[in-house]
């Protein structure tokens, strides 16, 4: 199974893009969903966030992380954003690896990993992907979506967009650029074209053969060593 990276900017339409891939039978691992899981009360990341940022980021009614309060905090202070990333990113990565292994064991040709900060993470993640898809849209539309869907002010929406790598820079690093300033049908058509092209790839067979040869070599070495030990006795 090979991996396809899906990224873009805030409110460009990554979730809708992921939905269309799922409808086509492609497994999707959403980094944002994983991020929510690892910061549930009682989880190590929850405790570390509470210890690092204080009670102000905890919702008094639910006892969970107040994502809005935490977002406001890190948008105003780059050092705090880096601290949060240091707490969450390694844990998100490990959880995603387990999900990848599960999908691979079920014989899927490829999986899509929805990673909003794929390029911002020092380029460490990008090297693991066979292809990368970037979802873009016009900035004015991106701002409008943030204000409507997340109830963010115009100022906060602008700061959230600006703290991320620009869409033009991301598009320049992509294998596929999906333009999502139009309607849903246009977006879906673009995804279906990409899926059709990816399905033609035989890379998953090369990966499976490579894994098989590696495992065969390991088992062969273990068998040879075990026989040698038996003979020596």
MILOVEX-829592 format. One line per field, with one value per residue (C-alpha): residue number from 1; residue in three letters; x, z, y. Coordinates in pm, 1 decimal, m for minus. Last residue first. Layout:
<atoms>
k = (NUM;...)
r = (ala;...)
c1 = (X;...)
c3 = (Z;...)
c2 = (Y;...)
</atoms>
This chain:
<atoms>
k = (233;232;231;230;229;228;227;226;225;224;223;222;221;220;219;218;217;216;215;214;213;212;211;210;209;208;207;206;205;204;203;202;201;200;199;198;197;196;195;194;193;192;191;190;189;188;187;186;185;184;183;182;181;180;179;178;177;176;175;174;173;172;171;170;169;168;167;166;165;164;163;162;161;160;159;158;157;156;155;154;153;152;151;150;149;148;147;146;145;144;143;142;141;140;139;138;137;136;135;134;133;132;131;130;129;128;127;126;125;124;123;122;121;120;119;118;117;116;115;114;113;112;111;110;109;108;107;106;105;104;103;102;101;100;99;98;97;96;95;94;93;92;91;90;89;88;87;86;85;84;83;82;81;80;79;78;77;76;75;74;73;72;71;70;69;68;67;66;65;64;63;62;61;60;59;58;57;56;55;54;53;52;51;50;49;48;47;46;45;44;43;42;41;40;39;38;37;36;35;34;33;32;31;30;29;28;27;26;25;24;23;22;21;20;19;18;17;16;15;14;13;12;11;10;9;8;7;6;5;4;3;2;1)
r = (unk;unk;unk;unk;unk;unk;unk;unk;unk;unk;unk;unk;unk;unk;unk;unk;unk;unk;unk;unk;unk;unk;unk;unk;unk;unk;unk;unk;unk;unk;unk;unk;unk;unk;unk;unk;unk;unk;unk;unk;unk;unk;unk;unk;unk;unk;unk;unk;unk;unk;unk;unk;unk;unk;unk;unk;unk;unk;unk;unk;unk;unk;unk;unk;unk;unk;unk;unk;unk;unk;unk;unk;unk;unk;unk;unk;unk;unk;unk;unk;unk;unk;unk;unk;unk;unk;unk;unk;unk;unk;unk;unk;unk;unk;unk;unk;unk;unk;unk;unk;unk;unk;unk;unk;unk;unk;unk;unk;unk;unk;unk;unk;unk;unk;unk;unk;unk;unk;unk;unk;unk;unk;unk;unk;unk;unk;unk;unk;unk;unk;unk;unk;unk;unk;unk;unk;unk;unk;unk;unk;unk;unk;unk;unk;unk;unk;unk;unk;unk;unk;unk;unk;unk;unk;unk;unk;unk;unk;unk;unk;unk;unk;unk;unk;unk;unk;unk;unk;unk;unk;unk;unk;unk;unk;unk;unk;unk;unk;unk;unk;unk;unk;unk;unk;unk;unk;unk;unk;unk;unk;unk;unk;unk;unk;unk;unk;unk;unk;unk;unk;unk;unk;unk;unk;unk;unk;unk;unk;unk;unk;unk;unk;unk;unk;unk;unk;unk;unk;unk;unk;unk;unk;unk;unk;unk;unk;unk;unk;unk;unk;unk;unk;unk)
c1 = (2467.8;2639.8;2384.4;2091.8;2258.5;2325.7;1968.3;1843.4;2078.0;1956.2;1590.8;1645.0;1824.3;1547.4;1281.2;1462.0;1513.6;1150.4;1041.7;1252.2;1137.8;773.5;812.9;968.8;701.0;429.5;592.5;629.0;263.6;153.1;349.9;138.6;m19.5;m336.9;m550.3;m365.5;m480.9;m845.4;m829.7;m689.8;m967.8;m1233.0;m1096.7;m1117.3;m1474.6;m1570.6;m1439.0;m1634.9;m1947.8;m1904.8;m1901.8;m1617.6;m1331.7;m1194.2;m895.5;m723.1;m348.6;m182.6;187.4;231.9;535.9;433.9;79.4;215.1;399.8;92.6;m125.4;93.7;260.4;51.5;62.7;m94.9;m415.9;m469.5;m388.5;m641.4;m916.6;m833.3;m871.1;m1191.4;m1344.1;m1393.9;m1735.2;m1576.4;m1798.7;m1892.3;m1576.2;m1350.2;m1552.2;m1542.0;m1165.8;m1109.7;m1341.0;m1140.7;m816.8;m923.2;m914.0;m657.1;m643.7;m292.9;m245.9;86.6;215.0;416.7;430.8;695.2;920.2;649.5;651.5;989.0;945.9;1003.9;645.0;507.8;477.8;227.4;52.8;m307.1;m240.1;m519.8;m353.2;m496.1;m448.7;m336.9;m384.5;m580.2;m496.3;m647.5;m302.7;m220.6;m530.4;m424.7;m62.5;m174.9;m394.5;m102.4;120.2;m147.9;m136.9;243.5;228.8;m41.8;166.4;477.7;272.8;85.7;330.8;592.7;318.6;180.4;524.9;574.3;241.6;343.5;666.7;471.8;250.7;m71.6;m204.5;m109.0;m335.2;m635.7;m621.9;m608.2;m912.9;m1103.9;m997.4;m1120.9;m965.2;m1215.4;m1357.4;m1702.9;m1840.8;m1517.1;m1359.7;m983.1;m749.8;m755.3;m656.5;m291.8;m87.6;189.9;26.2;m305.8;m129.6;72.6;m235.5;m425.8;m126.1;m104.7;m474.8;m703.7;m928.3;m922.8;m616.9;m509.8;m852.9;m886.3;m545.2;m646.3;m949.6;m730.2;m478.7;m752.6;m667.6;m857.0;m919.5;m1021.9;m1358.3;m1460.2;m1698.0;m1399.6;m1211.9;m1512.6;m1523.6;m1152.5;m1209.7;m1493.1;m1262.2;m979.4;m1202.5;m991.4;m1108.2;m756.4;m493.6;m396.6;m302.9;m358.6;m64.1;m102.2;48.9;135.7;0.0)
c3 = (2007.9;1712.8;1479.5;1673.9;1682.6;1308.8;1243.9;1445.6;1260.1;923.8;1026.1;1162.5;842.0;626.6;835.6;790.8;418.1;368.6;561.2;332.6;18.3;120.8;207.0;m133.9;m311.4;m126.4;m211.7;m578.1;m583.9;m429.0;m694.4;m974.6;m1051.1;m1258.8;m948.8;m891.7;m1228.3;m1169.9;m821.0;m957.8;m1215.4;m954.0;m724.5;m997.8;m1079.9;m711.4;m689.5;m997.2;m857.9;m525.2;m682.3;m755.8;m550.3;m478.6;m710.3;m660.5;m726.4;m788.5;m757.3;m504.7;m411.6;m619.2;m482.1;m127.7;m210.8;m381.8;m86.5;149.0;439.4;752.7;1007.1;747.1;716.2;1093.3;1127.3;857.9;1019.4;1357.9;1219.2;1026.6;1342.1;1369.9;1382.0;1268.0;967.4;872.7;955.5;827.8;507.4;434.1;485.2;247.1;m8.1;7.1;m20.3;m339.2;m315.4;m284.9;m211.4;m235.2;m327.7;m261.8;m428.0;m310.0;42.4;307.6;202.3;287.3;657.9;750.9;542.9;849.2;968.5;772.9;456.4;602.4;823.8;730.1;711.3;548.4;485.5;185.5;157.4;m131.5;m282.0;17.0;124.9;474.0;637.0;476.4;634.2;981.6;935.4;828.4;1138.7;1364.8;1189.2;1238.2;1615.9;1615.7;1408.3;1626.2;1936.2;1784.8;1669.5;1993.8;2258.4;2029.8;1824.5;2141.5;2235.2;1883.9;1903.2;2243.9;2095.4;1809.7;2043.8;1934.8;1720.1;1994.2;2257.3;2034.3;1918.3;2278.8;2370.4;2066.8;2126.3;2486.3;2588.4;2775.9;3126.1;2973.7;3165.1;3271.1;2924.0;2973.9;2797.6;3087.8;3333.6;3241.9;2921.9;2999.8;3271.3;3086.8;2760.1;2932.0;3091.4;2764.1;2577.5;2829.0;2773.3;3073.8;2914.2;2531.8;2371.5;2170.1;2011.7;1887.2;1716.0;1548.6;1404.9;1283.4;1131.5;920.6;792.5;474.1;334.2;m35.2;m118.2;m375.0;m121.5;111.5;m152.2;m186.1;190.7;199.1;m56.4;157.3;459.5;263.5;148.6;159.4;512.6;660.1;392.9;182.9;248.8;129.7;127.9;m66.9;78.9;m88.6;0.0)
c2 = (m2883.1;m2716.6;m2875.5;m2721.6;m2379.7;m2392.3;m2495.0;m2194.1;m1961.3;m2081.5;m2050.4;m1695.6;m1595.4;m1739.1;m1567.2;m1233.4;m1287.7;m1384.0;m1075.3;m855.8;m1037.0;m1002.9;m635.0;m569.6;m773.5;m579.3;m246.8;m341.6;m451.7;m121.0;66.2;m77.5;258.6;254.6;313.6;641.7;775.9;686.2;838.7;1166.3;1189.7;1105.2;1375.6;1641.9;1543.0;1567.9;1923.4;2029.7;1864.8;2044.6;2391.7;2631.6;2776.0;2430.7;2398.3;2061.8;2070.2;1733.1;1648.4;1927.3;2139.4;2443.8;2413.8;2445.7;2766.8;2913.7;2811.0;3012.4;2832.4;2868.0;3151.7;3381.3;3179.4;3165.2;3536.3;3627.6;3422.5;3574.6;3927.4;3850.8;3706.5;3332.5;3164.1;2837.0;2765.2;3122.7;3316.5;3042.0;2999.2;3373.2;3389.9;3096.8;3258.8;3581.8;3381.2;3199.1;2820.7;2545.2;2171.7;2025.1;1658.4;1485.6;1168.2;867.2;1007.2;939.3;1229.2;1483.0;1397.2;1543.5;1858.8;2076.5;2013.2;2310.5;2101.7;1853.1;2105.4;2014.2;1636.7;1434.0;1098.0;913.9;538.5;321.2;m23.0;m156.7;m511.8;m534.0;m545.6;m210.2;m52.3;m166.4;m60.2;286.7;314.8;223.2;477.5;743.5;694.3;735.1;1054.0;1209.5;1138.6;1296.8;1601.7;1675.3;1792.2;1947.2;2112.5;2271.0;2403.0;2543.8;2726.2;2862.8;3000.4;3161.1;3363.1;3536.1;3251.2;3005.1;3157.9;3220.6;2856.0;2731.7;2937.3;2809.1;2449.7;2451.2;2119.9;1905.7;1939.8;1974.6;2274.5;2446.4;2418.6;2384.1;2628.1;2877.6;2601.1;2631.2;2629.6;2379.4;2165.6;2153.7;2069.9;1795.5;1640.6;1641.3;1493.8;1205.7;1116.8;1145.5;1404.5;1371.2;1529.7;1222.6;1176.6;1535.1;1515.5;1187.4;1364.5;1651.1;1407.2;1245.5;898.0;814.5;466.4;472.3;316.2;579.7;735.1;765.2;966.4;1198.2;1251.7;1334.0;1611.3;1746.5;1748.9;1912.7;2199.1;2516.5;2596.0;2618.8;2566.3;2267.9;1908.1;1552.8;1312.7;989.5;673.7;343.2;0.0)
</atoms>
